Amino acid sequence: MAVLENDFLKVEISTKGAQLSSLHNKATQTEHMWQADANIWPWHAPNLFPVVGGLINDELLVNGKTYHMARHGFARQSEFILLESDDQHAIFSLPNSENTLQVYPYKYDFQVIYTLIDNALRLTYKLINHDKQTIWFSVGGHPAFNVPFNKGENYEDYYIEFETDEKLETHLLSKEGFFNGEVHPVPTPKNRLYLTRNLFDADALVFKNLRSREVCIKSDKHDQSLSVEFPHFNYLGIWAKGGADFVCIEPWLGCADTAGKHVDISQKEDIQKLAPGHVFEAAFFISI
C-alpha cells in the first residue's frame, strides 16, 4: 500500500493491481472512490493491460499462436512491485515473468505511476519494451467514483458534463461484451449526460469519436465536482453496475473485440505498438 497526501487530497493505492482504492477530498471530507462492495462490484479502479475489454473465446492471437486471456487482461489481478513512494508520488512495476510469458509472449516492464499535483492526481501508464520484437498492447483505466458525493442526495441529481459540444454516439456491445456493429445516439442537452438507474442497462456507453478530452461529474444541487482529463486516450467508456451508487469514467487505448472478427493482436482495433528498446507513456488526471 502507498499513501500520498497534500493539502487537498489523501490517496491510497494497493499493490494488488496497482489499484487506486481511496481518493479523499480533505476540504469536504468526501471519499470519491467506490469502496469495492463485493456484493455489487468488487473493484475500485482496475488498471487494464495488456487488453481492454473482452476477447472472443478469451483467446489472444499472437503470430499464429493462441493464448488464454481473461477480459481486461491480467494486470488488475497481479501483485505489483512498489519501486518508489513518498508523499507526492508512487511507482508500481509489473515486469514480465514466467507466468506472464505463458499468456502474453513479450518481455517488458509495465508501470503505473501516481503523482499528486495540487488538487489533481495524475495516473501514468508506462511500458518499457525489453524484448527484441515489437510489443502490441492495449491499456486503459476503469476508475469507479461514488455517486452521489454526499448522504441524502439522489443518483439522478448528477450528470456528466463534456468539455465541448458533442453529438454523442455509443457503439453497442453484445451480451457477451463484443461490439455488434450498431451505433445509437446518446442525448446530451447542454453537453450533459444525466445519470439514471437504467442508463447502462445495455452495458457501457462507448464513445470512439469524442472531441472532448475532459469530462466532469457534477450535480444540480451543489457546486462540488470531479473531473477526468484524458489527453492521450482515444476512446472513453462510461459505465455503472445496475442500481449501484457509482459511475466509471474509463479512458482507453484499445477496446473489446468485434463479434465475428477474431484477429491477430496486431490487427485489433486501436491497438498500440512499441518498438524494441522504446518506452510508451500515457496519462490521465483526476481532479477535484
BAFI-3210 file (N, C-alpha, C; in Angstrom, 3 decimals, decimal comma, padded with zeros to 6 digits):
// residues 288
n [1|2|3|4|5|6|7|8|9|10|11|12|13|14|15|16|17|18|19|20|21|22|23|24|25|26|27|28|29|30|31|32|33|34|35|36|37|38|39|40|41|42|43|44|45|46|47|48|49|50|51|52|53|54|55|56|57|58|59|60|61|62|63|64|65|66|67|68|69|70|71|72|73|74|75|76|77|78|79|80|81|82|83|84|85|86|87|88|89|90|91|92|93|94|95|96|97|98|99|100|101|102|103|104|105|106|107|108|109|110|111|112|113|114|115|116|117|118|119|120|121|122|123|124|125|126|127|128|129|130|131|132|133|134|135|136|137|138|139|140|141|142|143|144|145|146|147|148|149|150|151|152|153|154|155|156|157|158|159|160|161|162|163|164|165|166|167|168|169|170|171|172|173|174|175|176|177|178|179|180|181|182|183|184|185|186|187|188|189|190|191|192|193|194|195|196|197|198|199|200|201|202|203|204|205|206|207|208|209|210|211|212|213|214|215|216|217|218|219|220|221|222|223|224|225|226|227|228|229|230|231|232|233|234|235|236|237|238|239|240|241|242|243|244|245|246|247|248|249|250|251|252|253|254|255|256|257|258|259|260|261|262|263|264|265|266|267|268|269|270|271|272|273|274|275|276|277|278|279|280|281|282|283|284|285|286|287|288]
n.u [000,842|000,522|000,580|-000,391|-000,277|-001,415|-002,252|-004,781|-005,702|-005,915|-004,567|-004,829|-003,207|-003,224|-000,960|-001,928|-002,800|-001,999|-003,900|-005,952|-007,439|-008,532|-009,609|-009,519|-011,158|-009,999|-010,987|-013,786|-014,226|-014,908|-015,134|-014,154|-013,804|-015,315|-016,017|-015,636|-017,632|-018,186|-020,511|-021,710|-019,974|-016,717|-014,415|-012,204|-010,741|-009,676|-006,702|-006,180|-004,608|-002,831|-004,834|-007,896|-011,221|-013,206|-012,086|-012,733|-013,766|-012,065|-009,467|-006,282|-004,696|-001,516|000,860|000,083|-000,247|-002,204|-003,348|-004,552|-006,569|-008,081|-010,936|-010,177|-007,518|-004,520|-003,288|-004,819|-005,312|-002,887|000,026|001,798|005,101|006,244|008,118|009,008|008,129|006,703|005,352|004,245|004,356|004,165|005,529|004,646|005,434|005,131|006,805|007,557|007,172|007,728|005,152|003,588|004,598|003,473|000,954|001,142|003,312|005,708|008,539|008,931|008,439|005,792|004,484|002,734|002,147|001,680|000,974|000,691|-000,595|-001,200|-004,621|-005,084|-004,723|-002,372|-002,301|-000,187|000,506|003,125|005,166|007,870|009,827|011,495|012,064|013,075|011,424|008,586|006,150|002,725|-000,194|-002,897|-004,222|-005,723|-007,876|-010,183|-011,664|-013,909|-016,265|-017,754|-021,179|-024,130|-022,154|-022,585|-024,361|-027,892|-028,447|-029,578|-028,960|-029,846|-029,590|-027,245|-024,894|-022,898|-020,674|-019,562|-016,587|-016,665|-018,983|-020,831|-021,895|-023,054|-022,461|-022,998|-021,255|-022,546|-022,599|-022,599|-024,367|-022,333|-020,273|-018,977|-018,399|-021,148|-021,562|-023,584|-024,697|-025,808|-027,500|-026,785|-028,457|-027,450|-028,225|-027,214|-024,548|-024,583|-024,723|-027,128|-027,335|-028,974|-030,822|-031,214|-029,527|-027,365|-028,300|-027,921|-025,250|-021,930|-021,583|-019,934|-017,655|-016,169|-015,404|-014,892|-014,601|-014,116|-011,764|-011,965|-014,086|-016,646|-017,990|-020,906|-023,402|-026,859|-027,450|-025,413|-022,074|-019,913|-017,528|-016,021|-013,409|-012,262|-009,538|-008,280|-005,999|-004,435|-005,837|-007,859|-010,443|-013,461|-015,067|-018,133|-019,728|-021,820|-022,642|-025,836|-028,095|-026,166|-024,263|-022,331|-020,220|-018,331|-015,593|-013,843|-010,912|-009,521|-007,032|-007,466|-009,804|-012,667|-013,124|-014,704|-017,732|-017,531|-015,115|-012,234|-009,132|-005,548|-003,447|-002,080|-003,825|-006,004|-008,580|-007,668|-005,202|-002,057|001,449|004,873|008,206|011,256|013,288|012,136|010,038|006,811|004,372|001,392|-001,056|-003,675|-005,826|-007,228|-009,258|-010,337]
n.v [-001,193|002,196|005,563|008,749|012,267|015,615|019,122|019,059|016,469|013,047|010,013|006,555|003,623|000,328|-002,496|-004,680|-005,063|-002,440|-000,589|002,228|002,964|004,748|008,098|010,832|013,751|016,392|018,885|018,727|016,392|014,131|010,890|009,826|007,514|004,484|001,903|-000,821|-002,860|-006,169|-007,518|-006,151|-004,795|-005,695|-003,977|-001,112|000,669|-000,651|-001,322|-001,690|-003,999|-006,399|-006,052|-004,406|-004,732|-007,525|-010,666|-012,720|-015,919|-015,751|-015,675|-014,759|-013,869|-014,229|-013,861|-016,251|-018,016|-019,122|-017,738|-017,921|-015,404|-013,410|-011,200|-007,775|-008,231|-009,238|-007,584|-006,296|-008,279|-008,870|-008,860|-006,033|-004,553|-002,227|000,314|002,930|005,423|008,298|011,182|012,460|010,969|007,708|004,704|001,864|-001,432|-003,952|-006,388|-008,599|-012,155|-015,694|-016,655|-014,639|-014,824|-017,130|-016,412|-014,071|-013,200|-011,479|-009,466|-007,137|-004,142|-003,111|-000,218|001,639|004,843|007,174|010,553|013,330|016,513|019,393|019,873|017,654|014,303|012,627|009,909|007,713|005,545|003,437|001,759|-000,305|-001,616|-004,519|-006,448|-008,164|-007,754|-006,050|-004,874|-005,425|-003,963|-003,064|-000,537|000,861|002,778|002,257|003,625|003,876|006,071|007,400|008,086|009,290|012,162|012,931|012,093|011,605|012,629|012,187|009,786|010,516|013,244|013,892|014,482|013,975|016,126|017,217|018,427|019,894|020,798|018,025|015,456|012,805|009,333|006,018|002,958|-000,126|-003,024|-006,596|-009,171|-010,774|-009,047|-007,979|-005,780|-005,078|-003,850|-001,973|001,395|003,901|007,019|009,298|011,297|014,542|017,100|020,449|019,622|017,690|014,549|012,963|011,104|008,093|005,368|003,376|003,820|002,305|-000,142|-001,639|-002,272|-000,751|002,695|003,521|005,609|006,636|008,720|011,215|014,731|016,095|016,119|016,011|015,271|015,982|015,123|016,242|017,983|018,956|020,122|021,283|022,799|021,103|019,036|016,551|015,876|014,188|014,107|013,282|013,381|011,730|009,568|007,673|006,558|006,462|004,978|004,785|003,714|001,864|-000,438|-001,925|-000,204|000,488|002,789|004,399|005,651|004,779|006,215|005,783|005,910|004,768|003,073|001,180|-001,600|-003,808|-006,931|-007,184|-008,763|-011,852|-011,263|-012,399|-011,613|-011,274|-009,929|-007,685|-006,619|-005,712|-003,406|-000,032|-000,742|-000,568|-000,057|-000,867|-000,330|-002,330|-001,620|000,849|003,303|003,719|006,119|007,244|009,371|010,120|012,405|012,976|015,213|017,387]
n.w [000,000|-000,841|000,277|-000,554|000,005|000,256|000,695|-000,346|-001,076|000,008|-000,812|-001,492|-002,583|-003,706|-003,793|-005,113|-008,277|-008,621|-007,828|-007,446|-004,461|-002,694|-002,735|-001,189|-000,467|001,194|001,938|001,849|003,137|001,679|000,348|-002,708|-004,209|-005,221|-002,916|-003,385|-002,882|-002,467|-002,965|-004,963|-006,961|-007,123|-007,233|-007,219|-008,969|-011,456|-013,359|-016,775|-018,735|-020,656|-022,496|-023,384|-022,503|-023,762|-025,219|-028,011|-027,201|-025,045|-026,001|-027,051|-029,972|-031,259|-033,590|-034,921|-032,837|-030,015|-027,011|-023,670|-022,356|-020,026|-019,740|-019,965|-019,349|-017,430|-015,558|-013,577|-011,758|-010,716|-008,580|-007,948|-007,880|-005,566|-006,459|-005,852|-003,430|-001,995|-000,285|-002,445|-004,810|-006,401|-007,679|-009,375|-010,401|-012,873|-014,049|-016,843|-016,466|-015,841|-015,655|-016,959|-019,539|-020,437|-021,223|-022,604|-024,889|-024,489|-023,471|-020,954|-018,964|-017,171|-015,891|-013,396|-012,509|-009,986|-009,260|-007,201|-007,816|-006,647|-006,538|-008,051|-009,275|-011,055|-013,230|-014,659|-017,295|-018,083|-020,341|-020,897|-023,372|-023,305|-025,044|-028,120|-030,162|-031,640|-029,381|-029,003|-027,707|-025,472|-023,288|-020,355|-018,129|-015,366|-013,359|-010,603|-009,389|-006,503|-006,514|-005,294|-004,135|-001,503|001,522|001,557|-000,912|-004,331|-006,897|-009,415|-009,367|-010,490|-013,195|-016,162|-017,528|-020,642|-022,182|-024,594|-027,260|-028,275|-030,483|-029,484|-029,937|-029,092|-029,245|-029,610|-027,475|-027,496|-025,621|-024,798|-024,585|-026,839|-029,616|-031,701|-034,087|-034,198|-033,759|-031,605|-031,017|-028,305|-026,164|-025,168|-023,669|-023,422|-023,330|-021,390|-019,833|-018,314|-015,334|-014,796|-013,326|-015,157|-017,245|-018,075|-018,838|-021,142|-021,054|-021,066|-022,095|-024,982|-026,415|-029,358|-030,939|-029,743|-029,287|-026,983|-024,298|-021,670|-018,965|-016,565|-013,392|-012,066|-010,074|-009,863|-007,490|-006,002|-005,994|-005,985|-007,671|-009,809|-011,998|-014,963|-016,949|-020,094|-022,086|-023,722|-024,651|-026,835|-026,824|-024,835|-022,157|-020,351|-017,470|-015,184|-012,612|-012,500|-010,454|-008,592|-006,537|-008,057|-010,717|-013,536|-015,170|-018,005|-019,552|-022,576|-024,529|-026,969|-027,239|-026,816|-028,639|-031,889|-032,633|-034,300|-035,507|-035,085|-034,628|-035,201|-032,616|-033,561|-035,337|-033,982|-032,992|-032,543|-031,475|-029,769|-030,407|-029,685|-030,218|-030,052|-027,220|-026,821|-025,097|-023,805|-022,837|-021,279|-019,912|-017,544|-015,723|-012,552|-010,985|-008,323]
ca.u [000,000|001,174|-000,288|000,049|-001,099|-001,052|-003,279|-006,078|-006,102|-005,204|-004,748|-004,298|-003,075|-002,858|-000,030|-002,712|-003,292|-001,642|-005,246|-006,355|-008,526|-009,134|-009,326|-010,221|-011,175|-009,792|-011,793|-015,199|-014,270|-015,619|-014,429|-014,646|-013,686|-016,195|-015,290|-015,482|-018,578|-018,093|-021,857|-022,187|-018,867|-015,622|-013,229|-012,171|-010,261|-008,714|-005,872|-006,425|-003,418|-002,460|-006,001|-009,055|-012,428|-013,201|-011,576|-013,567|-013,344|-010,968|-008,246|-005,455|-003,946|-000,252|001,743|-000,376|-000,418|-003,355|-003,079|-005,744|-006,513|-009,374|-011,418|-009,403|-006,121|-004,104|-002,654|-005,688|-005,266|-001,487|000,704|002,844|006,218|006,299|009,509|009,284|006,944|006,800|004,054|003,752|004,283|004,450|005,747|004,370|006,002|004,751|007,641|007,187|007,612|007,413|003,686|003,034|005,018|002,574|-000,296|001,436|004,700|006,586|009,357|008,587|008,108|004,601|004,468|001,641|002,787|000,729|001,615|-000,198|-000,268|-002,237|-005,912|-005,205|-003,914|-002,002|-002,062|000,580|000,862|004,438|005,565|009,245|009,999|012,777|012,084|013,724|010,344|007,571|005,086|001,380|-000,883|-003,895|-004,122|-006,796|-008,314|-011,574|-011,969|-015,316|-016,410|-019,001|-022,280|-023,850|-020,999|-022,981|-025,544|-029,152|-028,643|-030,048|-028,128|-030,373|-029,218|-025,909|-024,712|-021,532|-020,586|-018,483|-015,798|-017,083|-020,217|-020,674|-023,017|-022,571|-022,961|-022,389|-021,069|-023,229|-021,956|-023,466|-024,447|-021,027|-019,302|-018,282|-019,102|-022,032|-021,673|-024,646|-024,373|-027,016|-027,266|-026,944|-028,823|-026,661|-028,630|-026,221|-023,330|-024,740|-025,261|-027,741|-027,247|-030,215|-030,593|-031,279|-028,697|-026,391|-028,974|-027,354|-023,802|-021,251|-021,609|-018,575|-017,526|-014,938|-015,120|-015,061|-013,724|-013,769|-010,714|-012,226|-015,480|-016,802|-019,171|-021,469|-024,753|-027,745|-027,760|-024,282|-021,001|-018,839|-017,375|-014,817|-013,156|-011,284|-008,951|-007,623|-005,465|-003,701|-006,659|-008,746|-011,800|-013,934|-016,213|-018,822|-020,476|-022,093|-023,439|-027,218|-028,515|-025,044|-024,024|-021,060|-020,114|-016,964|-015,114|-012,817|-010,115|-008,963|-006,298|-007,842|-011,178|-013,086|-013,260|-015,978|-018,297|-017,244|-013,814|-011,176|-007,955|-004,264|-003,350|-001,598|-004,933|-007,108|-008,964|-006,960|-004,083|-000,840|002,667|006,066|009,387|012,267|014,086|011,396|009,210|005,486|003,711|000,116|-001,540|-004,919|-005,828|-008,459|-009,167|-011,499]
ca.v [000,000|003,501|006,666|010,070|013,274|017,033|019,929|018,868|015,080|011,901|008,959|005,241|002,731|-001,033|-003,173|-005,611|-004,368|-001,015|-000,036|003,357|002,490|005,862|009,465|011,548|015,202|016,844|020,076|018,363|015,085|013,240|009,782|009,816|006,213|003,371|001,096|-002,223|-003,775|-007,434|-007,960|-005,347|-004,779|-005,794|-003,241|000,349|001,351|-001,572|-000,918|-002,667|-004,290|-005,837|-005,873|-003,693|-005,414|-008,963|-011,326|-013,843|-017,186|-015,446|-016,089|-013,729|-014,419|-013,537|-014,534|-017,597|-018,808|-018,744|-017,629|-017,621|-014,068|-013,002|-009,846|-006,655|-008,567|-009,824|-006,626|-005,962|-009,390|-009,142|-008,148|-005,146|-004,180|-000,795|000,710|004,187|006,047|009,344|011,842|013,063|010,073|006,284|003,964|000,440|-002,132|-005,332|-006,895|-009,917|-013,284|-016,975|-016,765|-013,761|-015,300|-018,206|-015,854|-012,836|-013,571|-010,331|-009,089|-005,729|-003,679|-002,265|000,582|002,567|005,904|008,125|011,792|014,392|017,859|020,231|019,206|016,633|013,094|012,156|008,481|007,491|004,188|003,414|000,435|-000,359|-002,816|-005,202|-007,558|-007,925|-007,627|-005,053|-005,274|-004,940|-003,927|-002,046|-000,112|001,785|002,907|001,856|004,114|003,995|007,199|007,412|008,999|010,712|012,502|013,182|011,389|012,310|013,054|011,168|009,477|011,251|014,656|014,047|014,365|014,062|017,259|017,096|019,649|020,639|020,320|016,671|014,684|011,524|008,051|004,894|001,736|-001,112|-004,290|-007,765|-009,717|-011,369|-007,975|-007,661|-004,805|-005,747|-003,039|-000,979|002,680|004,626|008,361|009,499|012,699|015,297|018,504|021,340|018,818|016,937|013,200|012,809|009,745|007,440|003,990|002,434|004,337|001,309|-001,441|-002,369|-002,278|000,541|003,611|003,560|006,720|006,481|009,899|012,405|015,895|016,415|015,371|016,118|015,201|016,296|014,657|017,388|017,834|020,121|020,567|021,976|023,078|020,111|018,308|015,752|015,809|013,257|014,637|012,131|013,925|010,752|008,376|007,848|006,101|006,656|004,205|005,236|002,515|001,578|-001,630|-001,555|000,070|000,818|004,214|004,844|005,689|004,604|007,019|004,841|006,251|003,551|002,917|-000,189|-001,918|-005,197|-007,474|-007,103|-010,096|-012,469|-010,839|-012,863|-011,244|-011,186|-008,748|-006,547|-006,113|-005,301|-002,004|000,944|-001,395|000,226|-000,834|-000,287|-000,937|-002,782|-000,586|002,102|003,498|004,313|006,730|007,934|009,759|010,855|013,189|013,065|016,467|017,773]
ca.w [000,000|-000,844|000,677|-000,985|000,692|000,260|001,355|-000,992|-001,253|000,560|-001,799|-001,142|-003,733|-003,328|-004,692|-005,937|-009,453|-008,563|-007,918|-006,615|-003,607|-001,961|-003,163|-000,121|-000,579|002,568|002,219|002,053|003,813|000,772|-000,293|-004,082|-004,864|-004,852|-001,944|-003,811|-002,242|-003,187|-003,335|-006,099|-007,921|-006,160|-007,668|-007,054|-010,183|-012,070|-014,489|-017,829|-019,535|-021,951|-023,365|-022,851|-022,929|-023,915|-026,406|-028,425|-026,582|-024,117|-026,681|-027,668|-031,096|-031,472|-034,552|-035,225|-031,625|-029,204|-025,576|-022,873|-021,764|-019,487|-020,019|-019,425|-019,107|-016,156|-014,646|-012,446|-010,810|-010,415|-007,497|-008,456|-007,010|-005,280|-006,690|-005,155|-002,841|-000,987|-000,111|-003,680|-005,955|-006,202|-008,919|-009,260|-011,548|-013,166|-015,142|-017,342|-015,642|-016,473|-015,742|-017,994|-020,854|-020,837|-021,763|-023,336|-025,188|-024,631|-022,321|-020,751|-017,613|-017,179|-014,670|-013,125|-011,723|-009,423|-008,846|-006,725|-008,277|-006,024|-006,359|-009,098|-009,250|-012,393|-013,320|-015,879|-017,703|-018,733|-020,795|-021,378|-024,191|-023,102|-025,998|-029,403|-031,128|-031,333|-028,455|-029,295|-026,418|-025,133|-021,892|-020,002|-016,743|-015,091|-012,008|-010,217|-008,477|-005,744|-006,849|-005,045|-003,307|-000,121|002,022|001,404|-002,291|-005,263|-008,064|-010,570|-009,282|-011,060|-014,632|-016,670|-018,442|-021,610|-022,333|-025,780|-027,897|-028,801|-030,988|-028,964|-030,412|-028,398|-030,019|-028,778|-027,159|-027,368|-024,265|-024,500|-024,400|-028,084|-030,445|-032,654|-035,299|-034,088|-033,144|-031,216|-030,483|-026,861|-025,952|-024,190|-023,629|-022,811|-023,125|-020,148|-019,841|-016,999|-014,805|-014,368|-012,880|-016,285|-018,330|-018,518|-018,951|-022,282|-020,832|-021,071|-023,227|-025,528|-027,348|-030,121|-031,762|-028,920|-029,362|-025,598|-023,621|-020,237|-018,533|-015,143|-012,674|-011,371|-009,545|-009,925|-006,128|-005,367|-006,940|-005,926|-008,928|-010,027|-013,433|-015,512|-018,172|-020,725|-023,339|-024,527|-024,861|-027,985|-026,544|-023,466|-021,706|-019,137|-017,069|-013,778|-012,326|-012,276|-009,089|-007,709|-006,339|-008,616|-012,172|-014,007|-016,296|-018,427|-020,735|-023,173|-025,784|-027,284|-026,875|-026,969|-029,989|-032,603|-032,824|-035,594|-036,025|-034,193|-035,402|-034,510|-031,748|-034,339|-036,145|-033,128|-033,098|-031,706|-030,800|-029,634|-030,637|-029,072|-030,812|-029,082|-026,576|-026,687|-023,903|-024,028|-021,679|-021,472|-018,589|-017,354|-014,499|-011,755|-010,234|-007,535]
c.u [000,880|000,146|000,356|-000,846|-000,514|-002,186|-004,683|-006,594|-005,281|-005,577|-004,132|-004,312|-002,575|-001,823|-000,752|-003,327|-002,863|-002,905|-005,475|-007,571|-009,194|-008,659|-010,155|-010,035|-011,117|-010,663|-013,226|-015,378|-015,071|-014,692|-014,999|-014,575|-014,716|-015,403|-015,423|-016,351|-018,640|-019,455|-022,397|-021,147|-017,573|-014,331|-013,360|-011,893|-009,249|-007,966|-005,882|-005,184|-003,223|-003,603|-007,037|-010,297|-012,222|-012,612|-012,501|-012,952|-012,237|-009,626|-007,568|-004,616|-002,696|000,612|001,369|-000,559|-001,572|-002,984|-004,373|-005,571|-007,914|-009,678|-010,574|-007,971|-005,815|-003,550|-003,508|-005,693|-003,865|-000,966|001,856|003,943|006,183|007,754|009,906|007,999|007,354|005,441|003,420|003,639|004,598|004,568|005,565|004,826|005,466|005,617|007,121|007,789|007,337|005,906|003,116|003,408|004,155|001,305|-000,077|002,934|005,651|007,346|009,277|008,620|006,923|004,535|003,220|002,179|001,729|001,491|000,542|000,304|-001,389|-003,534|-006,150|-004,289|-003,647|-001,679|-001,423|000,810|002,165|004,781|006,961|009,417|011,407|012,963|012,882|012,703|009,405|006,541|003,782|000,557|-002,015|-003,744|-005,258|-007,087|-009,783|-011,991|-013,466|-015,444|-017,774|-019,951|-023,511|-022,609|-021,357|-024,234|-026,787|-029,414|-029,101|-029,076|-028,534|-030,125|-027,939|-025,908|-023,220|-021,508|-019,352|-017,852|-016,292|-018,408|-019,962|-021,997|-022,688|-023,271|-022,236|-022,352|-021,529|-022,439|-022,994|-023,514|-023,123|-019,933|-018,490|-019,084|-019,908|-022,261|-022,742|-024,163|-025,673|-026,663|-027,517|-027,260|-027,960|-027,070|-027,619|-024,925|-023,379|-025,346|-025,811|-027,732|-028,622|-029,903|-030,643|-030,401|-027,782|-027,002|-028,398|-025,832|-023,248|-021,637|-020,164|-018,514|-016,157|-014,532|-015,321|-014,100|-013,255|-012,617|-010,796|-013,725|-015,516|-018,072|-019,662|-022,879|-025,549|-027,908|-026,633|-023,177|-019,796|-018,750|-016,087|-014,622|-012,127|-010,838|-008,085|-007,023|-004,858|-004,540|-007,716|-010,202|-012,152|-015,139|-016,808|-019,771|-020,755|-022,856|-024,857|-027,560|-027,413|-024,804|-022,609|-021,224|-018,636|-016,708|-013,839|-012,082|-009,417|-008,071|-006,458|-009,250|-011,450|-013,089|-014,629|-016,460|-018,001|-015,908|-012,721|-009,850|-006,694|-004,188|-002,923|-002,692|-006,120|-007,357|-008,227|-005,796|-002,866|000,374|003,874|007,288|010,382|013,095|013,369|010,523|007,927|005,002|002,407|-000,470|-002,954|-004,924|-007,201|-008,322|-010,466|-011,628]
c.v [001,247|004,559|007,976|011,107|014,658|017,815|019,653|017,436|014,129|010,703|007,665|004,355|001,383|-001,593|-004,210|-004,833|-002,914|-000,166|001,107|002,954|003,597|007,181|010,356|013,050|015,783|018,051|019,710|017,067|014,059|012,149|009,624|008,454|005,229|002,381|-000,414|-003,190|-005,062|-007,963|-007,223|-005,341|-004,659|-005,094|-001,772|001,032|000,461|-000,947|-002,042|-002,804|-005,798|-005,778|-005,048|-004,389|-006,897|-009,428|-012,491|-015,143|-016,997|-015,865|-014,892|-014,390|-013,580|-014,379|-015,997|-018,500|-018,252|-018,788|-017,321|-016,264|-013,667|-011,553|-008,808|-007,012|-008,986|-008,820|-006,382|-007,054|-009,632|-008,315|-007,345|-004,959|-002,669|-000,351|001,942|004,709|007,145|010,024|012,277|012,097|008,636|005,627|002,479|-000,251|-003,550|-005,803|-008,232|-011,002|-014,571|-017,130|-015,888|-014,240|-016,448|-017,681|-014,617|-012,854|-012,408|-010,085|-007,572|-005,405|-002,733|-001,543|001,454|003,580|006,905|009,352|012,788|015,740|018,776|019,421|018,108|015,452|012,698|010,668|008,209|006,007|004,253|001,977|000,538|-001,679|-003,369|-006,351|-007,172|-007,773|-006,502|-005,643|-004,621|-005,017|-002,911|-001,709|000,860|001,799|002,569|002,363|004,302|005,059|007,156|008,484|008,474|010,927|012,520|012,395|012,259|012,819|011,873|010,994|010,342|012,756|014,955|013,867|014,408|015,142|017,102|018,452|020,518|020,088|018,968|016,179|013,228|010,341|006,952|003,678|000,568|-002,404|-005,402|-008,212|-010,333|-010,312|-007,618|-006,635|-005,533|-004,952|-001,969|000,266|003,398|006,018|008,415|010,972|013,352|016,766|019,345|020,598|017,996|015,562|012,939|011,337|009,271|005,997|002,986|002,858|003,266|-000,089|-002,287|-002,403|-000,852|001,379|003,764|004,612|006,656|007,734|011,195|013,512|016,287|015,545|015,560|016,002|015,449|015,658|015,822|017,078|019,116|020,786|021,340|022,155|022,161|019,399|017,495|015,637|014,744|013,830|013,549|012,533|012,883|009,553|008,635|007,541|006,375|005,759|004,823|004,116|002,557|000,267|-001,190|-001,368|000,479|002,323|004,599|005,013|005,575|005,512|006,333|005,300|005,000|003,876|001,453|-000,466|-003,397|-005,616|-007,132|-008,514|-010,608|-012,096|-011,175|-012,690|-011,278|-009,897|-007,513|-005,899|-005,663|-003,796|-001,146|000,316|-000,477|-000,658|-000,072|-001,039|-001,375|-001,621|000,728|002,097|004,210|004,941|007,380|008,198|010,293|011,441|013,141|014,281|016,710|019,288]
c.w [000,000|-000,479|000,228|-000,324|000,498|000,917|000,825|-000,911|-000,393|-000,303|-001,283|-002,377|-003,246|-004,300|-005,544|-007,096|-009,557|-008,604|-006,924|-005,787|-002,807|-002,533|-002,250|-000,293|000,834|002,922|002,567|002,828|003,003|000,264|-001,699|-004,756|-004,317|-003,993|-002,150|-003,023|-003,065|-003,613|-004,562|-007,222|-007,117|-006,550|-007,274|-008,393|-010,885|-013,238|-015,525|-018,711|-019,547|-022,957|-022,612|-023,388|-023,123|-025,236|-026,746|-027,895|-025,536|-024,693|-027,343|-028,753|-031,326|-032,400|-034,769|-034,027|-030,794|-027,732|-024,847|-022,203|-021,317|-019,861|-019,278|-019,048|-017,684|-015,151|-013,404|-011,379|-010,263|-009,243|-008,096|-007,411|-006,810|-005,364|-005,896|-004,550|-001,874|-000,912|-001,424|-004,854|-005,551|-007,567|-008,641|-010,539|-011,636|-014,339|-015,643|-016,443|-016,416|-016,637|-016,851|-019,389|-021,354|-021,495|-022,637|-023,648|-025,439|-023,327|-022,151|-019,261|-017,762|-015,847|-014,612|-012,127|-011,285|-008,923|-008,408|-007,219|-007,802|-005,880|-007,394|-008,812|-010,693|-012,318|-014,678|-016,090|-018,495|-019,098|-021,394|-022,124|-024,001|-024,097|-027,248|-030,527|-030,705|-030,379|-028,909|-028,009|-026,436|-023,658|-021,603|-018,519|-016,601|-013,703|-011,783|-009,137|-007,796|-006,259|-006,125|-004,175|-001,822|000,254|001,832|000,007|-003,151|-006,419|-009,258|-010,502|-010,067|-012,577|-014,954|-017,741|-019,330|-021,874|-023,484|-026,300|-028,547|-029,385|-030,677|-029,609|-029,657|-029,306|-029,154|-028,650|-027,086|-025,918|-023,829|-024,334|-025,632|-028,877|-031,519|-033,935|-035,241|-033,345|-032,839|-030,712|-028,978|-026,630|-024,876|-024,240|-022,844|-022,478|-021,851|-020,409|-018,443|-016,573|-014,357|-014,021|-014,030|-017,461|-018,918|-018,607|-020,084|-022,242|-020,959|-022,283|-023,704|-026,631|-028,031|-030,885|-030,985|-029,337|-027,967|-025,121|-022,106|-020,006|-017,029|-014,603|-011,822|-010,885|-009,762|-008,565|-005,453|-006,393|-006,784|-007,276|-008,912|-011,530|-013,765|-016,856|-018,798|-022,077|-024,270|-024,956|-025,930|-027,676|-025,088|-023,232|-020,458|-018,745|-015,571|-013,690|-012,000|-010,807|-008,138|-007,658|-006,780|-010,121|-012,519|-015,208|-016,777|-019,690|-021,268|-024,373|-026,162|-026,810|-027,124|-028,436|-030,576|-032,880|-034,234|-036,193|-035,005|-034,922|-034,541|-033,708|-032,535|-035,177|-035,305|-033,239|-032,074|-030,938|-030,804|-029,919|-030,109|-029,578|-029,731|-028,544|-026,352|-025,432|-024,305|-022,732|-022,112|-020,102|-018,653|-015,950|-013,848|-010,868|-009,470|-007,555]
res [m|a|v|l|e|n|d|f|l|k|v|e|i|s|t|k|g|a|q|l|s|s|l|h|n|k|a|t|q|t|e|h|m|w|q|a|d|a|n|i|w|p|w|h|a|p|n|l|f|p|v|v|g|g|l|i|n|d|e|l|l|v|n|g|k|t|y|h|m|a|r|h|g|f|a|r|q|s|e|f|i|l|l|e|s|d|d|q|h|a|i|f|s|l|p|n|s|e|n|t|l|q|v|y|p|y|k|y|d|f|q|v|i|y|t|l|i|d|n|a|l|r|l|t|y|k|l|i|n|h|d|k|q|t|i|w|f|s|v|g|g|h|p|a|f|n|v|p|f|n|k|g|e|n|y|e|d|y|y|i|e|f|e|t|d|e|k|l|e|t|h|l|l|s|k|e|g|f|f|n|g|e|v|h|p|v|p|t|p|k|n|r|l|y|l|t|r|n|l|f|d|a|d|a|l|v|f|k|n|l|r|s|r|e|v|c|i|k|s|d|k|h|d|q|s|l|s|v|e|f|p|h|f|n|y|l|g|i|w|a|k|g|g|a|d|f|v|c|i|e|p|w|l|g|c|a|d|t|a|g|k|h|v|d|i|s|q|k|e|d|i|q|k|l|a|p|g|h|v|f|e|a|a|f|f|i|s|i]
***
